């Protein structure tokens, strides 16, 4: 695992996803209730882009078929056996900028 910079904090809009593609990962970054969450952006149902969906009750909701994935653990709401990967995240101060980072596995 390694901390990887994704975007500047100022690029995030509360309760809206930001799509980030980096090092082969397709990620959805959310700022909700002051917390940053990073999950895989691809919905396992039909491949919808979770970063393009809405945030509802602590979940990223797929814009295609409305599957809702919990931002705190990546699980499909009401179906614990189905999930997207969730990554630990942090804010990192770098040369006067606040950078969003995620702890991504190295392949």
BADREN-711774 format. One record per residue (C-alpha): residue number from 1; residue in three letters; chain; x, y, z. Coordinates in nm, 3 decimals. Layout:
<pts>
+------+------+-------+---------+---------+---------+
| resi | resn | chain |       u |       v |       w |
+------+------+-------+---------+---------+---------+
|  NUM |  Ala |     A |       X |       Y |       Z |
...
+------+------+-------+---------+---------+---------+
</pts>
This chain:
<pts>
+------+------+-------+---------+---------+---------+
| resi | resn | chain |       u |       v |       w |
+------+------+-------+---------+---------+---------+
|    1 |  Unk |     A |   0.000 |   0.000 |   0.000 |
|    2 |  Unk |     A |   0.116 |   0.353 |  -0.069 |
|    3 |  Unk |     A |  -0.030 |   0.700 |  -0.020 |
|    4 |  Unk |     A |  -0.114 |   0.840 |  -0.363 |
|    5 |  Unk |     A |  -0.219 |   1.198 |  -0.435 |
|    6 |  Unk |     A |  -0.556 |   1.219 |  -0.611 |
|    7 |  Unk |     A |  -0.661 |   1.584 |  -0.627 |
|    8 |  Unk |     A |  -0.659 |   1.913 |  -0.440 |
|    9 |  Unk |     A |  -0.915 |   1.938 |  -0.161 |
|   10 |  Unk |     A |  -1.053 |   2.254 |  -0.323 |
|   11 |  Unk |     A |  -1.159 |   2.048 |  -0.627 |
|   12 |  Unk |     A |  -1.420 |   1.863 |  -0.419 |
|   13 |  Unk |     A |  -1.781 |   1.976 |  -0.398 |
|   14 |  Unk |     A |  -1.978 |   1.856 |  -0.094 |
|   15 |  Unk |     A |  -2.208 |   1.560 |  -0.172 |
|   16 |  Unk |     A |  -2.084 |   1.530 |  -0.532 |
|   17 |  Unk |     A |  -1.838 |   1.279 |  -0.666 |
|   18 |  Unk |     A |  -1.512 |   1.353 |  -0.840 |
|   19 |  Unk |     A |  -1.376 |   1.098 |  -1.086 |
|   20 |  Unk |     A |  -1.002 |   1.030 |  -1.063 |
|   21 |  Unk |     A |  -0.811 |   0.787 |  -1.283 |
|   22 |  Unk |     A |  -0.460 |   0.715 |  -1.159 |
|   23 |  Unk |     A |  -0.218 |   0.422 |  -1.172 |
|   24 |  Unk |     A |  -0.483 |   0.198 |  -1.330 |
|   25 |  Unk |     A |  -0.746 |   0.281 |  -1.065 |
|   26 |  Unk |     A |  -1.083 |   0.437 |  -1.150 |
|   27 |  Unk |     A |  -1.187 |   0.615 |  -0.831 |
|   28 |  Unk |     A |  -1.477 |   0.817 |  -0.697 |
|   29 |  Unk |     A |  -1.381 |   1.076 |  -0.437 |
|   30 |  Unk |     A |  -1.653 |   1.224 |  -0.214 |
|   31 |  Unk |     A |  -1.669 |   1.497 |   0.049 |
|   32 |  Unk |     A |  -1.971 |   1.432 |   0.269 |
|   33 |  Unk |     A |  -2.031 |   1.576 |   0.614 |
|   34 |  Unk |     A |  -1.673 |   1.702 |   0.623 |
|   35 |  Unk |     A |  -1.536 |   1.350 |   0.562 |
|   36 |  Unk |     A |  -1.347 |   1.235 |   0.252 |
|   37 |  Unk |     A |  -1.431 |   0.893 |   0.110 |
|   38 |  Unk |     A |  -1.260 |   0.713 |  -0.177 |
|   39 |  Unk |     A |  -1.419 |   0.409 |  -0.345 |
|   40 |  Unk |     A |  -1.390 |   0.232 |  -0.680 |
|   41 |  Unk |     A |  -1.594 |   0.428 |  -0.931 |
|   42 |  Unk |     A |  -1.719 |   0.130 |  -1.132 |
|   43 |  Unk |     A |  -2.051 |  -0.015 |  -1.014 |
|   44 |  Unk |     A |  -2.027 |  -0.397 |  -1.017 |
|   45 |  Unk |     A |  -2.386 |  -0.430 |  -1.144 |
|   46 |  Unk |     A |  -2.352 |  -0.280 |  -1.492 |
|   47 |  Unk |     A |  -2.037 |  -0.065 |  -1.484 |
|   48 |  Unk |     A |  -2.199 |   0.270 |  -1.403 |
|   49 |  Unk |     A |  -1.974 |   0.555 |  -1.291 |
|   50 |  Unk |     A |  -2.042 |   0.601 |  -0.918 |
|   51 |  Unk |     A |  -1.871 |   0.940 |  -0.915 |
|   52 |  Unk |     A |  -2.145 |   1.068 |  -1.148 |
|   53 |  Unk |     A |  -2.424 |   0.963 |  -0.913 |
|   54 |  Unk |     A |  -2.578 |   1.133 |  -0.614 |
|   55 |  Unk |     A |  -2.499 |   1.098 |  -0.244 |
|   56 |  Unk |     A |  -2.795 |   0.981 |  -0.038 |
|   57 |  Unk |     A |  -2.796 |   0.871 |   0.329 |
|   58 |  Unk |     A |  -2.420 |   0.817 |   0.336 |
|   59 |  Unk |     A |  -2.419 |   0.621 |   0.008 |
|   60 |  Unk |     A |  -2.292 |   0.681 |  -0.344 |
|   61 |  Unk |     A |  -2.587 |   0.600 |  -0.569 |
|   62 |  Unk |     A |  -2.515 |   0.467 |  -0.918 |
|   63 |  Unk |     A |  -2.678 |   0.687 |  -1.183 |
|   64 |  Unk |     A |  -2.771 |   0.388 |  -1.403 |
|   65 |  Unk |     A |  -2.974 |   0.157 |  -1.179 |
|   66 |  Unk |     A |  -2.965 |   0.329 |  -0.838 |
|   67 |  Unk |     A |  -2.753 |   0.074 |  -0.653 |
|   68 |  Unk |     A |  -2.635 |   0.253 |  -0.336 |
|   69 |  Unk |     A |  -2.289 |   0.182 |  -0.193 |
|   70 |  Unk |     A |  -2.204 |   0.289 |   0.160 |
|   71 |  Unk |     A |  -1.920 |   0.540 |   0.170 |
|   72 |  Unk |     A |  -1.796 |   0.412 |   0.506 |
|   73 |  Unk |     A |  -1.729 |   0.053 |   0.393 |
|   74 |  Unk |     A |  -1.814 |   0.016 |   0.021 |
|   75 |  Unk |     A |  -2.100 |  -0.232 |   0.079 |
|   76 |  Unk |     A |  -2.421 |  -0.226 |  -0.119 |
|   77 |  Unk |     A |  -2.688 |  -0.087 |   0.113 |
|   78 |  Unk |     A |  -2.888 |  -0.379 |   0.251 |
|   79 |  Unk |     A |  -2.669 |  -0.642 |   0.081 |
|   80 |  Unk |     A |  -2.346 |  -0.697 |   0.277 |
|   81 |  Unk |     A |  -2.204 |  -0.954 |   0.030 |
|   82 |  Unk |     A |  -2.183 |  -0.703 |  -0.257 |
|   83 |  Unk |     A |  -1.931 |  -0.420 |  -0.237 |
|   84 |  Unk |     A |  -1.687 |  -0.193 |  -0.415 |
|   85 |  Unk |     A |  -1.338 |  -0.141 |  -0.277 |
|   86 |  Unk |     A |  -1.297 |   0.143 |  -0.030 |
|   87 |  Unk |     A |  -0.961 |   0.305 |   0.035 |
|   88 |  Unk |     A |  -0.832 |   0.487 |   0.342 |
|   89 |  Unk |     A |  -0.791 |   0.856 |   0.268 |
|   90 |  Unk |     A |  -0.628 |   1.160 |   0.423 |
|   91 |  Unk |     A |  -0.557 |   1.527 |   0.365 |
|   92 |  Unk |     A |  -0.190 |   1.602 |   0.315 |
|   93 |  Unk |     A |  -0.045 |   1.953 |   0.332 |
|   94 |  Unk |     A |   0.204 |   1.998 |   0.049 |
|   95 |  Unk |     A |   0.364 |   2.334 |  -0.029 |
|   96 |  Unk |     A |   0.061 |   2.530 |   0.088 |
|   97 |  Unk |     A |  -0.191 |   2.299 |  -0.083 |
|   98 |  Unk |     A |  -0.428 |   2.053 |   0.082 |
|   99 |  Unk |     A |  -0.405 |   1.735 |  -0.123 |
|  100 |  Unk |     A |  -0.644 |   1.440 |  -0.101 |
|  101 |  Unk |     A |  -0.456 |   1.112 |  -0.083 |
|  102 |  Unk |     A |  -0.565 |   0.748 |  -0.079 |
|  103 |  Unk |     A |  -0.377 |   0.443 |   0.042 |
|  104 |  Unk |     A |  -0.376 |   0.237 |  -0.279 |
|  105 |  Unk |     A |  -0.235 |  -0.114 |  -0.321 |
|  106 |  Unk |     A |   0.076 |  -0.132 |  -0.536 |
|  107 |  Unk |     A |   0.074 |  -0.392 |  -0.810 |
+------+------+-------+---------+---------+---------+
</pts>
